[in-house]
Amino acid sequence: MVDNQVKLLQDGPITYTAMFAALSQAKDQINMETHIFEEDEVGRRFAELLVKKQAEGVQVNVIYDSVGSLNTTRAFFLTTCAVPAYASLNTTRSTRFGPGTNGSSIIGTTASCW
């Protein structure tokens, strides 16, 4: 690829803004892997955007950690976030490194990746 760029995103609000912007611009596919996918305001925003992009013809795939998302209901994934979502089984003990570091996500679109 030509003209690759790296930008350090240091906090949640800045990171979420960049993620939502990139997801909004996706035209081909979105592949999202996350430790925590909660049924909260941020989770619902992600779900609504992923469903919208899927309706636009973008291929959407989500992998979430079954332990990190333990409190998220199955109904949320079947209705609110009605995109292909797969639970990975985390057989290792979770470790918290500090505030905000335990919910890391990897999101890849054709043009962007976190």
ABEGO torsion letter per residue (X at the ends): XBGBBBBBBABAAAAAAAAAAAAAABAABBBBBBABBBBBAAAAAAAAAAAAAAAAGBBBBBBBBAAAAAABBAAAAAAABBBBBBBBBBABBBBBAEBGAAABBBBBBAABBX
